[in-house]
Amino acid sequence: MSRPTLPAPDRLLSALDHSLRTVFARPNASRPTPARSSATLGETQRRESGALMRVNHVGEVCAQALYQSQALVCRDPALRDAFEQAAKEEIDHLAWTRQRLDELGDRPSLLNPLWYSGAFALGTMAGLAGDRVSLGFLVETERQVEQHLASHLDRLPTEDLPSREIVAQMKIDEAEHAEHAQAAGAMTLPAPVPQLMRLAARVMTRVAHRL
């Protein structure tokens, strides 16, 4: 196995810039929001939708961290480009969930810098373990996110069609990213790793639901 090379200074600076923009700036989507409908929600419904969309927004903050960190330490230039392209596509999700939070009169998680830092560290460790491991980590992440989004479609208020339309499109996109990573040569992660990932995600979602 070849030893990983240190990232070039320009890529380090680019990753830092991307980190700051993800956590603190308002993202711009390349695609229009899938939310085509309108909804009138009661206060209880609005608060529940806001909490769930905040969790989804945190997930997209973490996705940016994972893709950027994996690209930063990736050995294969073509695969690095694929990680960076996937991160660009995921910016749409970041923008859609942030826009929906604004519409619901809610806010992003107060702990987004922490979520980003933790996900960046995990992505870096996966990337340093090798490209096939990194791809396997990506596949497992996207599959768990897809399951998570499916559960939110069950939990979102029936009347909140805009949020449901956003989550449904995100679910489709996450499945496609998992398929691409699988086709690129992802390895299957050993059993304890997905379980630990689920545990970490459970903690994150419970905290982000409130904070």
C-alpha positions in Angstrom: 0.0 0.0 0.0 1.4 3.4 -0.9 1.8 5.9 1.8 -0.5 9.0 1.7 1.1 12.2 0.6 0.6 15.4 2.4 -2.0 17.7 0.9 -0.7 20.6 -1.1 -0.9 24.0 0.7 -3.4 25.3 -1.9 -5.8 22.4 -1.2 -5.4 22.9 2.6 -6.3 26.6 2.2 -9.2 25.7 -0.1 -10.5 23.1 2.5 -10.2 25.8 5.3 -12.1 28.3 3.2 -14.8 25.7 2.4 -15.1 24.9 6.1 -15.7 28.5 7.1 -18.3 29.0 4.3 -20.1 25.8 5.2 -20.5 26.6 8.8 -20.9 30.4 8.7 -22.0 31.6 5.3 -25.4 31.1 3.5 -25.0 28.6 0.8 -26.2 29.0 -2.8 -27.9 26.1 -4.6 -27.2 25.2 -8.2 -30.7 23.6 -8.5 -34.0 25.2 -7.5 -35.5 23.9 -4.3 -37.8 20.8 -4.8 -40.3 22.5 -2.5 -43.1 23.4 -5.0 -46.0 23.4 -2.6 -47.1 25.7 0.2 -48.3 24.8 3.7 -50.0 26.4 6.6 -48.8 24.9 9.8 -49.9 25.1 13.4 -47.3 26.1 16.0 -46.8 22.5 17.1 -46.3 21.3 13.5 -44.0 24.2 12.7 -41.8 23.5 15.7 -41.6 19.8 14.9 -40.8 20.5 11.2 -38.2 23.0 12.2 -36.5 20.6 14.6 -36.4 17.8 11.9 -35.1 20.1 9.2 -32.4 21.4 11.6 -31.3 17.8 12.0 -31.3 17.4 8.2 -29.3 20.6 7.8 -26.7 19.3 10.3 -26.5 16.2 8.2 -25.6 18.3 5.2 -23.0 20.2 7.2 -21.4 16.9 8.1 -21.6 15.7 4.5 -19.6 18.7 3.4 -17.0 17.9 6.1 -16.8 14.3 5.1 -16.4 14.9 1.3 -13.9 17.7 1.8 -11.7 15.8 4.2 -11.8 12.6 2.1 -10.8 14.6 -1.0 -8.0 16.3 0.9 -6.2 13.1 1.7 -7.3 11.0 -1.3 -4.5 9.3 -3.2 -6.2 9.0 -6.6 -6.7 12.4 -8.4 -9.7 11.2 -10.3 -11.3 10.0 -7.1 -10.4 13.3 -5.4 -12.3 15.1 -8.2 -15.3 12.8 -7.6 -15.4 13.6 -3.9 -15.2 17.3 -4.7 -18.0 17.1 -7.3 -20.2 15.2 -4.8 -19.6 17.9 -2.2 -20.7 20.5 -4.8 -23.9 18.5 -5.4 -24.5 18.2 -1.7 -24.4 22.0 -1.4 -27.9 22.0 -2.9 -29.1 20.1 0.1 -27.4 22.5 2.5 -29.0 25.4 0.8 -32.5 23.8 0.6 -32.6 22.8 4.2 -31.3 26.3 5.3 -34.0 28.0 3.2 -36.7 25.8 4.7 -35.5 26.5 8.2 -35.8 30.3 7.4 -39.3 29.7 6.1 -40.3 27.8 9.2 -38.9 30.6 11.4 -36.3 28.3 12.9 -32.5 28.3 13.0 -29.5 26.0 12.2 -27.9 24.0 15.0 -25.8 26.1 17.4 -23.2 23.3 17.4 -22.5 23.3 13.7 -18.8 24.1 14.2 -18.6 21.0 16.4 -20.5 18.8 14.0 -18.3 19.9 11.1 -15.1 19.3 13.0 -16.1 15.9 14.1 -17.2 14.8 10.7 -14.0 16.2 9.1 -11.9 14.2 11.6 -13.8 11.0 10.7 -13.5 11.6 7.0 -9.8 12.2 7.3 -9.2 9.0 9.2 -11.3 7.1 6.6 -9.3 8.7 3.8 -5.9 7.9 5.4 -7.0 4.3 5.7 -7.1 4.0 1.9 -9.3 5.0 -1.0 -11.4 1.8 -0.9 -12.0 2.2 2.8 -12.9 5.9 2.2 -15.4 4.9 -0.5 -16.8 2.2 1.8 -17.2 4.8 4.5 -19.0 7.0 2.0 -21.4 4.2 1.0 -22.3 3.4 4.5 -22.8 7.0 5.4 -25.1 7.6 2.5 -27.1 4.5 3.2 -27.6 5.5 6.8 -28.5 9.0 5.7 -31.0 7.5 3.2 -32.6 5.5 6.1 -32.6 8.6 8.3 -34.4 10.7 5.6 -37.0 7.9 5.1 -37.7 8.1 8.9 -38.2 11.8 8.6 -40.7 11.4 5.8 -42.7 9.3 8.4 -42.3 11.9 11.1 -42.8 15.2 9.3 -46.3 16.6 9.6 -48.5 15.4 6.7 -49.4 19.0 5.9 -45.8 20.1 5.6 -45.5 19.4 1.9 -42.5 21.7 1.2 -40.3 20.0 3.8 -41.4 16.6 2.6 -40.6 17.4 -1.0 -37.1 18.5 0.0 -36.4 15.4 2.0 -37.7 13.1 -0.8 -35.4 14.6 -3.3 -32.5 14.5 -0.9 -33.2 10.8 -0.3 -32.9 10.2 -4.1 -29.6 12.0 -4.4 -28.1 10.2 -1.4 -28.9 6.8 -2.9 -27.2 7.9 -6.2 -24.1 9.0 -4.4 -23.9 5.6 -2.6 -24.3 3.8 -5.9 -21.5 5.8 -7.5 -19.2 5.1 -4.6 -20.0 1.4 -4.7 -19.3 1.3 -8.4 -16.0 3.0 -7.9 -14.7 0.1 -5.8 -15.8 0.7 -2.2 -15.0 -2.1 0.2 -17.5 -3.4 2.8 -16.7 -2.0 6.2 -16.3 -4.5 9.1 -19.4 -4.9 11.2 -18.4 -2.8 14.2 -17.8 0.3 12.1 -21.4 0.8 10.8 -22.7 0.1 14.2 -20.5 2.8 15.7 -21.5 5.2 12.9 -25.2 4.6 13.8 -24.5 5.3 17.4 -22.7 8.5 16.7 -25.5 9.6 14.3 -28.1 8.9 17.0 -26.3 11.1 19.5 -26.0 13.9 16.9 -29.6 13.8 15.8 -30.9 13.8 19.3 -28.8 16.8 20.3 -29.4 18.7 17.0 -33.1 18.2 17.4 -33.0 20.7 20.3 -29.7 22.6 19.8 
